[in-house]
Structures are given as structure tokens and as C-alpha cells.
Amino acid sequence: MILKQADSKDAQITQLEQLLTIAPAEKRDMIERELRTVRAGLKGEQEAAYLIDFDLKETSKTGIIHDLRMEIGGRVAQIDHLLIHRTLNIFVLETKHFNAGMKITEDGEFLRWNQYKNRFEGMPSPLAQNERHIAVLKDAFKQIEMPTRLGIRLSPVFHSYVLVSPNSRIDRPKNFDTSRIVKADMVLKTLEKQLDKEGVLETLGSMSRFISKDTLEDIGRKLVAMHQPASFDYAARFGIAKEESVSLRPTNQCRGCGSADLSVEYGRYGYYFKCRTCEGNTPIKIGCGHSGHKERIRKEKLNFYRECKDCGTSSLFFVNPV
């Protein structure tokens, strides 16, 4: 039972793409890295959401909430996926997307492979991150009217898991427990295993917490009502003042008459600017700034993107007038 789909990230990506068109050269790398991070995260979340929905969207025993962001008591939780079972077992799922795999040390340190530097690099523990999310989620449940049994308010039980792509490589240590790091296509089996492994006392506790489908949906809707979408001001984050955007914006001009009334056209030698004032042609010159790399222009309807295969970057370059 799906109670909330993920919010669209289109506006966030568009803001970064537009910022690239006005950013000075020394800030482009930072913006492009952020754009890659956002796209990679989105890809991982979409992949996990598809697999979760495929297995669980038809069942009335589990409510599914994607992309839940809450601010409570000055603390913020950004929960990628939340599964609410009718036994009030709550599964909090944090999605991580690794292009080239991850490694977990015997001490529980998480490392990701940097394919550009050809080495492992440290990263924040997603397990610790998820525990912080659960702390905020517990506060959220305190604000929700919960069902009771014999006059006692029912309390949920929380389970933390980190999801990675089914294609990701995970180097696991021998001794440190990594059972909470699972492939996204194993969510259903993980949920069933968690419920099945409960002992007699835990099972009796779960049965005493068993709620109806309507109550499950009501709890889920109340959580969704607490959702507060994030707002992004990347111009401020990267130190690009809005009042400076006009002076920072690279002005594409006709080399003949100097007009900025242009459109991108395709000819014998590739893409070029066509002046709508004098009808003259101006070559398009682009470069990612790295020696030996070759950027290319890709068209998508009225949008034109500059892309570097070597850097793995793609950013909005120009939008043709209608």
C-alpha cells in the first residue's frame, strides 16, 4: 500500500544546471560534483523504490512512504523509504548509490571506491545516519495519536537498514555485523526474515500490536502530513549572489552583429549559433577545462546540454527560443 511517492527532484537539478551557465570557472567543478551526487542519489532512490513497490504495493499489511522529510525539535530527518507493518514494526531504509562499490572495515568504518583517484575514501556511516533519522521519527510518533490495548498506548518497533544497488559490490568484514546492509532487491526477504526471527515473547508483543488496515493507513497519512519538502538555494551555497548573475552569465553573441538573439542549429561541422537578427553563423566553443577531454553538445527538444564523457558531467548549455 503506497501512501506517498517520492518528491520530484527536477527543480533541484534544473537549478544546478542553470547555475552552471552563470558560474565562474573556479566554481564549476563544485557545482558539477553536486549535480553528479544529486543524480546518483536520485538513481539509487528510484531503483530502490521500484523494487520495494514491486514487492509490496499490493499488500494491505505494509504501508510504503517514499521520501519523507521531517523537522522536529530543531532536528531534521530525511528518510528515503519507510515501511510500516501492521504489527507496528517500522522499517527505516536509507538508500546509498555506489558506482564502483563499497567496503566496510572490521571497525565498522564505511569506505567508497573513488574510480577517478583509484582508491578507497572514507564516508559517513549510513547506519549512524539512519539511527539519527530514527531518533527524529520516534519524536514524530510521540505527536501522533496511537491506538491502545487495555488502556496502554501502543509503541512501534524500529528497524534500520541501508539499501544498495543489486549490482553494487560490497566488501564485508568477517566479524563486524553487516546484516543491516542489504541489496535493494532483497527488501521483501529481509522484512520477512526480520519478522520470522522474532522469539516467542517478541511474537506475542507483535500480535498485541497488530492493527487494522485503516489504522495503518491513518498512521501513515499522519506521518505524510508532517512532511516538509527541502528548499535549495544553491546560488547562496556556492557563493554566487543573485545580483551578480547578470555579470557572471556568459553572453553568447553573434560574431557578426553582436546580437544575443540566437538559436542553436546543426550543420556540416556540428552545432553552431544562428543569429536571428542578421542570420549570421557563430561557432560554438566549449571545453570542460581538463586537458585531453572533449565536450560535446547533446540536444533534447529545445534544450542543449554540454557533456564530457571523461568527467561524466552533463549540464544545461542553452535553450532555444520557441
C-alpha beads as a LAMMPS data file, in Angstrom:
LAMMPS data file: protein, C-alpha beads

322 atoms
321 bonds

1 atom types
1 bond types

-500.0 500.0 xlo xhi
-500.0 500.0 ylo yhi
-500.0 500.0 zlo zhi

Masses

1 110.0

Atoms # bond

1 1 1 0.000 0.000 0.000
2 1 1 1.725 3.161 -1.222
3 1 1 0.998 6.187 0.968
4 1 1 3.476 8.630 -0.575
5 1 1 5.626 8.718 -3.671
6 1 1 8.982 10.488 -3.804
7 1 1 9.037 14.219 -4.468
8 1 1 10.307 15.300 -7.870
9 1 1 13.965 16.357 -7.977
10 1 1 13.568 18.113 -11.350
11 1 1 13.587 21.633 -9.869
12 1 1 16.713 20.855 -7.849
13 1 1 18.548 19.511 -10.900
14 1 1 17.368 22.385 -13.101
15 1 1 18.603 24.918 -10.541
16 1 1 22.068 23.352 -10.595
17 1 1 22.099 23.157 -14.396
18 1 1 21.133 26.813 -14.693
19 1 1 23.716 27.789 -12.111
20 1 1 26.401 26.175 -14.249
21 1 1 25.571 28.603 -17.046
22 1 1 26.349 31.626 -14.830
23 1 1 29.040 30.259 -12.512
24 1 1 32.658 31.424 -12.813
25 1 1 35.138 28.778 -13.927
26 1 1 36.597 28.236 -10.444
27 1 1 33.202 27.135 -9.086
28 1 1 32.061 24.894 -11.916
29 1 1 33.774 21.782 -10.533
30 1 1 31.965 22.091 -7.189
31 1 1 28.602 22.547 -8.872
32 1 1 29.200 19.656 -11.259
33 1 1 30.165 17.386 -8.344
34 1 1 26.955 18.329 -6.556
35 1 1 24.974 17.657 -9.721
36 1 1 26.558 14.213 -10.060
37 1 1 25.782 13.480 -6.402
38 1 1 22.138 14.508 -6.762
39 1 1 21.687 12.439 -9.918
40 1 1 23.390 9.399 -8.402
41 1 1 21.255 9.642 -5.271
42 1 1 18.118 10.009 -7.351
43 1 1 19.029 6.967 -9.412
44 1 1 19.548 4.862 -6.288
45 1 1 16.296 6.019 -4.687
46 1 1 14.287 5.385 -7.853
47 1 1 15.760 1.919 -8.264
48 1 1 15.025 1.022 -4.636
49 1 1 11.511 2.499 -4.814
50 1 1 10.716 0.428 -7.898
51 1 1 11.845 -2.803 -6.222
52 1 1 10.010 -2.007 -2.975
53 1 1 6.798 -1.142 -4.815
54 1 1 7.058 -4.236 -6.998
55 1 1 7.064 -6.492 -3.936
56 1 1 4.833 -4.626 -1.502
57 1 1 2.473 -2.159 -3.164
58 1 1 -0.378 -4.690 -3.427
59 1 1 -0.258 -5.881 0.181
60 1 1 -2.519 -4.360 2.842
61 1 1 -0.133 -5.398 5.621
62 1 1 2.553 -2.833 4.829
63 1 1 2.321 0.898 4.186
64 1 1 5.006 2.463 1.979
65 1 1 6.204 6.050 2.302
66 1 1 8.916 7.305 -0.045
67 1 1 10.981 10.442 0.561
68 1 1 9.761 11.645 3.965
69 1 1 11.410 14.752 5.410
70 1 1 10.534 15.951 8.905
71 1 1 11.738 18.780 11.137
72 1 1 11.023 18.212 14.825
73 1 1 12.603 19.971 17.780
74 1 1 15.274 21.561 15.611
75 1 1 16.345 18.196 14.190
76 1 1 15.837 17.039 10.609
77 1 1 15.286 13.543 9.235
78 1 1 15.375 12.802 5.504
79 1 1 14.054 9.252 5.206
80 1 1 14.369 7.640 1.792
81 1 1 11.853 4.829 2.355
82 1 1 9.636 3.977 5.322
83 1 1 7.755 0.683 5.637
84 1 1 5.033 0.405 8.286
85 1 1 3.895 -3.147 9.014
86 1 1 0.557 -3.895 10.667
87 1 1 2.440 -5.289 13.678
88 1 1 3.866 -1.756 14.094
89 1 1 7.300 -2.942 13.053
90 1 1 8.751 0.097 11.291
91 1 1 11.494 -0.388 8.690
92 1 1 13.585 2.727 8.062
93 1 1 15.519 2.339 4.813
94 1 1 18.437 4.537 3.805
95 1 1 19.462 4.267 0.147
96 1 1 23.079 4.606 -0.965
97 1 1 24.237 4.544 -4.581
98 1 1 27.797 3.417 -5.234
99 1 1 29.057 3.417 -8.807
100 1 1 32.097 1.291 -8.023
101 1 1 31.278 -0.494 -4.775
102 1 1 31.907 -0.039 -1.082
103 1 1 33.983 -1.583 1.686
104 1 1 33.266 -1.997 5.389
105 1 1 36.178 -2.459 7.780
106 1 1 36.307 -4.641 10.899
107 1 1 35.780 -1.473 12.947
108 1 1 32.590 -0.637 11.057
109 1 1 34.108 2.172 9.001
110 1 1 32.494 2.687 5.598
111 1 1 34.657 3.320 2.546
112 1 1 33.637 4.090 -1.023
113 1 1 35.744 3.477 -4.112
114 1 1 36.844 6.607 -5.968
115 1 1 37.319 5.466 -9.550
116 1 1 38.984 8.742 -10.530
117 1 1 41.642 8.550 -7.800
118 1 1 41.732 4.723 -7.899
119 1 1 41.451 4.313 -4.134
120 1 1 39.003 3.876 -1.252
121 1 1 37.872 7.009 0.586
122 1 1 36.117 7.441 3.907
123 1 1 32.448 8.374 4.124
124 1 1 29.912 8.986 6.918
125 1 1 28.376 5.814 8.313
126 1 1 24.921 5.328 6.752
127 1 1 23.974 3.192 9.757
128 1 1 24.722 6.057 12.148
129 1 1 22.903 8.432 9.815
130 1 1 19.850 6.205 9.839
131 1 1 19.874 5.973 13.636
132 1 1 19.663 9.768 13.751
133 1 1 16.673 9.606 11.418
134 1 1 15.013 7.077 13.706
135 1 1 15.548 9.380 16.700
136 1 1 13.565 12.107 14.918
137 1 1 10.972 9.584 13.759
138 1 1 10.410 8.483 17.362
139 1 1 9.666 12.100 18.259
140 1 1 7.213 12.229 15.357
141 1 1 5.344 9.200 16.660
142 1 1 5.003 10.913 20.042
143 1 1 2.924 13.577 18.285
144 1 1 0.599 11.036 16.672
145 1 1 -2.479 9.636 18.360
146 1 1 -1.733 5.922 18.531
147 1 1 -4.126 3.019 19.186
148 1 1 -4.237 1.466 22.655
149 1 1 -4.559 -2.009 24.138
150 1 1 -6.095 -2.303 27.620
151 1 1 -5.563 1.411 28.036
152 1 1 -1.870 1.235 27.144
153 1 1 -0.622 3.243 24.176
154 1 1 0.960 1.049 21.504
155 1 1 4.569 1.824 20.593
156 1 1 6.245 0.899 17.301
157 1 1 9.470 -1.075 16.995
158 1 1 12.063 0.403 14.626
159 1 1 14.443 -1.471 12.333
160 1 1 17.288 0.248 10.477
161 1 1 18.554 -0.947 7.092
162 1 1 20.787 0.508 4.396
163 1 1 19.917 -0.357 0.798
164 1 1 22.464 -0.542 -2.007
165 1 1 22.055 -1.321 -5.676
166 1 1 21.676 -5.003 -6.595
167 1 1 24.696 -4.508 -8.867
168 1 1 26.922 -2.941 -6.206
169 1 1 29.924 -4.782 -4.857
170 1 1 30.141 -4.912 -1.062
171 1 1 33.382 -5.964 0.644
172 1 1 32.174 -7.207 4.033
173 1 1 34.397 -7.867 7.077
174 1 1 34.387 -11.211 8.861
175 1 1 33.478 -10.029 12.344
176 1 1 31.596 -6.720 12.121
177 1 1 27.849 -7.324 11.680
178 1 1 26.767 -6.027 8.262
179 1 1 23.386 -7.765 8.148
180 1 1 21.686 -4.371 8.037
181 1 1 23.384 -3.567 4.714
182 1 1 21.221 -5.267 2.079
183 1 1 20.728 -5.237 -1.671
184 1 1 17.609 -3.340 -2.738
185 1 1 16.122 -6.414 -4.405
186 1 1 16.213 -8.277 -1.064
187 1 1 13.882 -5.959 0.858
188 1 1 10.940 -8.365 0.938
189 1 1 13.065 -11.291 2.118
190 1 1 14.746 -9.062 4.698
191 1 1 11.392 -7.898 6.041
192 1 1 10.077 -11.457 6.221
193 1 1 13.280 -12.686 7.873
194 1 1 13.118 -9.927 10.484
195 1 1 9.518 -10.792 11.352
196 1 1 10.148 -14.543 11.299
197 1 1 13.189 -14.450 13.581
198 1 1 11.287 -12.901 16.491
199 1 1 11.160 -15.119 19.567
200 1 1 8.054 -16.157 21.473
201 1 1 7.919 -13.002 23.599
202 1 1 8.558 -10.732 20.609
203 1 1 5.929 -12.570 18.565
204 1 1 3.344 -12.163 21.326
205 1 1 4.269 -8.488 21.508
206 1 1 3.848 -8.079 17.759
207 1 1 0.446 -9.774 17.808
208 1 1 -0.696 -7.497 20.617
209 1 1 0.316 -4.538 18.433
210 1 1 -1.490 -5.843 15.340
211 1 1 -3.596 -3.045 13.875
212 1 1 -6.225 -2.844 11.157
213 1 1 -5.564 -1.713 7.593
214 1 1 -7.499 1.505 8.258
215 1 1 -5.443 2.265 11.371
216 1 1 -2.230 1.551 9.464
217 1 1 -3.280 3.940 6.724
218 1 1 -4.309 6.589 9.272
219 1 1 -0.901 6.453 10.977
220 1 1 0.845 6.652 7.612
221 1 1 -1.237 9.636 6.491
222 1 1 -0.427 11.478 9.711
223 1 1 3.282 10.955 9.083
224 1 1 2.929 12.130 5.485
225 1 1 1.147 15.262 6.752
226 1 1 4.323 16.085 8.697
227 1 1 6.408 16.033 5.505
228 1 1 8.311 19.272 4.883
229 1 1 9.981 19.360 1.448
230 1 1 13.501 20.728 1.422
231 1 1 14.264 24.046 -0.230
232 1 1 17.559 24.615 -2.012
233 1 1 19.409 27.874 -2.613
234 1 1 22.455 26.685 -4.487
235 1 1 23.412 30.225 -5.511
236 1 1 23.934 31.101 -1.849
237 1 1 25.585 27.759 -1.104
238 1 1 28.214 28.234 -3.793
239 1 1 28.652 31.936 -3.123
240 1 1 27.055 33.219 -6.303
241 1 1 24.973 36.272 -5.447
242 1 1 21.781 36.655 -7.445
243 1 1 22.556 40.294 -8.191
244 1 1 25.828 39.160 -9.762
245 1 1 24.174 36.668 -12.072
246 1 1 23.860 39.122 -14.941
247 1 1 27.563 39.969 -14.905
248 1 1 28.541 36.351 -14.398
249 1 1 26.386 34.978 -17.169
250 1 1 28.495 34.138 -20.235
251 1 1 26.963 36.144 -23.062
252 1 1 26.634 34.216 -26.305
253 1 1 26.778 36.803 -29.069
254 1 1 26.748 36.799 -32.819
255 1 1 30.302 37.362 -34.052
256 1 1 28.914 39.450 -36.894
257 1 1 26.487 41.923 -35.333
258 1 1 26.917 41.262 -31.614
259 1 1 23.276 40.303 -31.086
260 1 1 22.369 37.862 -28.311
261 1 1 19.183 36.795 -30.128
262 1 1 20.469 33.360 -31.113
263 1 1 19.347 29.809 -31.664
264 1 1 21.402 26.625 -31.858
265 1 1 21.351 24.862 -35.218
266 1 1 23.098 21.784 -36.612
267 1 1 25.248 21.891 -39.718
268 1 1 28.058 20.158 -41.545
269 1 1 30.577 20.791 -38.764
270 1 1 28.234 20.209 -35.836
271 1 1 26.226 22.596 -33.696
272 1 1 26.557 26.355 -34.120
273 1 1 24.741 29.578 -33.189
274 1 1 22.391 31.070 -35.775
275 1 1 21.763 34.789 -35.357
276 1 1 18.073 35.666 -35.577
277 1 1 18.971 39.298 -36.289
278 1 1 21.482 39.164 -39.152
279 1 1 21.240 35.407 -39.895
280 1 1 24.988 35.041 -39.464
281 1 1 26.663 31.913 -38.066
282 1 1 28.866 31.715 -34.959
283 1 1 30.792 28.572 -33.939
284 1 1 30.176 27.086 -30.502
285 1 1 33.339 26.665 -28.452
286 1 1 33.144 24.617 -25.256
287 1 1 35.573 22.788 -23.003
288 1 1 35.434 21.198 -19.559
289 1 1 38.817 22.636 -18.619
290 1 1 40.656 19.296 -18.445
291 1 1 43.438 18.603 -20.924
292 1 1 42.631 15.825 -23.368
293 1 1 38.892 15.854 -22.647
294 1 1 36.384 16.647 -25.366
295 1 1 32.970 18.044 -24.530
296 1 1 30.082 17.542 -26.912
297 1 1 26.647 19.089 -27.362
298 1 1 23.545 16.925 -26.895
299 1 1 20.078 18.070 -27.961
300 1 1 16.895 17.244 -26.070
301 1 1 13.918 19.087 -27.585
302 1 1 14.654 22.809 -27.069
303 1 1 17.411 22.156 -24.529
304 1 1 21.081 21.720 -25.395
305 1 1 23.461 20.105 -22.921
306 1 1 27.251 20.194 -22.775
307 1 1 28.604 16.798 -21.811
308 1 1 32.040 15.363 -21.096
309 1 1 32.269 11.578 -21.213
310 1 1 35.624 11.558 -19.411
311 1 1 34.329 13.650 -16.487
312 1 1 30.881 12.078 -16.504
313 1 1 29.261 15.530 -16.489
314 1 1 26.155 16.884 -18.183
315 1 1 24.890 20.454 -17.774
316 1 1 22.372 22.704 -19.467
317 1 1 24.134 24.926 -22.004
318 1 1 21.436 26.705 -23.992
319 1 1 17.677 26.750 -24.513
320 1 1 16.407 27.558 -27.983
321 1 1 13.671 30.187 -28.211
322 1 1 10.233 28.870 -29.131

Bonds

1 1 1 2
2 1 2 3
3 1 3 4
4 1 4 5
5 1 5 6
6 1 6 7
7 1 7 8
8 1 8 9
9 1 9 10
10 1 10 11
11 1 11 12
12 1 12 13
13 1 13 14
14 1 14 15
15 1 15 16
16 1 16 17
17 1 17 18
18 1 18 19
19 1 19 20
20 1 20 21
21 1 21 22
22 1 22 23
23 1 23 24
24 1 24 25
25 1 25 26
26 1 26 27
27 1 27 28
28 1 28 29
29 1 29 30
30 1 30 31
31 1 31 32
32 1 32 33
33 1 33 34
34 1 34 35
35 1 35 36
36 1 36 37
37 1 37 38
38 1 38 39
39 1 39 40
40 1 40 41
41 1 41 42
42 1 42 43
43 1 43 44
44 1 44 45
45 1 45 46
46 1 46 47
47 1 47 48
48 1 48 49
49 1 49 50
50 1 50 51
51 1 51 52
52 1 52 53
53 1 53 54
54 1 54 55
55 1 55 56
56 1 56 57
57 1 57 58
58 1 58 59
59 1 59 60
60 1 60 61
61 1 61 62
62 1 62 63
63 1 63 64
64 1 64 65
65 1 65 66
66 1 66 67
67 1 67 68
68 1 68 69
69 1 69 70
70 1 70 71
71 1 71 72
72 1 72 73
73 1 73 74
74 1 74 75
75 1 75 76
76 1 76 77
77 1 77 78
78 1 78 79
79 1 79 80
80 1 80 81
81 1 81 82
82 1 82 83
83 1 83 84
84 1 84 85
85 1 85 86
86 1 86 87
87 1 87 88
88 1 88 89
89 1 89 90
90 1 90 91
91 1 91 92
92 1 92 93
93 1 93 94
94 1 94 95
95 1 95 96
96 1 96 97
97 1 97 98
98 1 98 99
99 1 99 100
100 1 100 101
101 1 101 102
102 1 102 103
103 1 103 104
104 1 104 105
105 1 105 106
106 1 106 107
107 1 107 108
108 1 108 109
109 1 109 110
110 1 110 111
111 1 111 112
112 1 112 113
113 1 113 114
114 1 114 115
115 1 115 116
116 1 116 117
117 1 117 118
118 1 118 119
119 1 119 120
120 1 120 121
121 1 121 122
122 1 122 123
123 1 123 124
124 1 124 125
125 1 125 126
126 1 126 127
127 1 127 128
128 1 128 129
129 1 129 130
130 1 130 131
131 1 131 132
132 1 132 133
133 1 133 134
134 1 134 135
135 1 135 136
136 1 136 137
137 1 137 138
138 1 138 139
139 1 139 140
140 1 140 141
141 1 141 142
142 1 142 143
143 1 143 144
144 1 144 145
145 1 145 146
146 1 146 147
147 1 147 148
148 1 148 149
149 1 149 150
150 1 150 151
151 1 151 152
152 1 152 153
153 1 153 154
154 1 154 155
155 1 155 156
156 1 156 157
157 1 157 158
158 1 158 159
159 1 159 160
160 1 160 161
161 1 161 162
162 1 162 163
163 1 163 164
164 1 164 165
165 1 165 166
166 1 166 167
167 1 167 168
168 1 168 169
169 1 169 170
170 1 170 171
171 1 171 172
172 1 172 173
173 1 173 174
174 1 174 175
175 1 175 176
176 1 176 177
177 1 177 178
178 1 178 179
179 1 179 180
180 1 180 181
181 1 181 182
182 1 182 183
183 1 183 184
184 1 184 185
185 1 185 186
186 1 186 187
187 1 187 188
188 1 188 189
189 1 189 190
190 1 190 191
191 1 191 192
192 1 192 193
193 1 193 194
194 1 194 195
195 1 195 196
196 1 196 197
197 1 197 198
198 1 198 199
199 1 199 200
200 1 200 201
201 1 201 202
202 1 202 203
203 1 203 204
204 1 204 205
205 1 205 206
206 1 206 207
207 1 207 208
208 1 208 209
209 1 209 210
210 1 210 211
211 1 211 212
212 1 212 213
213 1 213 214
214 1 214 215
215 1 215 216
216 1 216 217
217 1 217 218
218 1 218 219
219 1 219 220
220 1 220 221
221 1 221 222
222 1 222 223
223 1 223 224
224 1 224 225
225 1 225 226
226 1 226 227
227 1 227 228
228 1 228 229
229 1 229 230
230 1 230 231
231 1 231 232
232 1 232 233
233 1 233 234
234 1 234 235
235 1 235 236
236 1 236 237
237 1 237 238
238 1 238 239
239 1 239 240
240 1 240 241
241 1 241 242
242 1 242 243
243 1 243 244
244 1 244 245
245 1 245 246
246 1 246 247
247 1 247 248
248 1 248 249
249 1 249 250
250 1 250 251
251 1 251 252
252 1 252 253
253 1 253 254
254 1 254 255
255 1 255 256
256 1 256 257
257 1 257 258
258 1 258 259
259 1 259 260
260 1 260 261
261 1 261 262
262 1 262 263
263 1 263 264
264 1 264 265
265 1 265 266
266 1 266 267
267 1 267 268
268 1 268 269
269 1 269 270
270 1 270 271
271 1 271 272
272 1 272 273
273 1 273 274
274 1 274 275
275 1 275 276
276 1 276 277
277 1 277 278
278 1 278 279
279 1 279 280
280 1 280 281
281 1 281 282
282 1 282 283
283 1 283 284
284 1 284 285
285 1 285 286
286 1 286 287
287 1 287 288
288 1 288 289
289 1 289 290
290 1 290 291
291 1 291 292
292 1 292 293
293 1 293 294
294 1 294 295
295 1 295 296
296 1 296 297
297 1 297 298
298 1 298 299
299 1 299 300
300 1 300 301
301 1 301 302
302 1 302 303
303 1 303 304
304 1 304 305
305 1 305 306
306 1 306 307
307 1 307 308
308 1 308 309
309 1 309 310
310 1 310 311
311 1 311 312
312 1 312 313
313 1 313 314
314 1 314 315
315 1 315 316
316 1 316 317
317 1 317 318
318 1 318 319
319 1 319 320
320 1 320 321
321 1 321 322
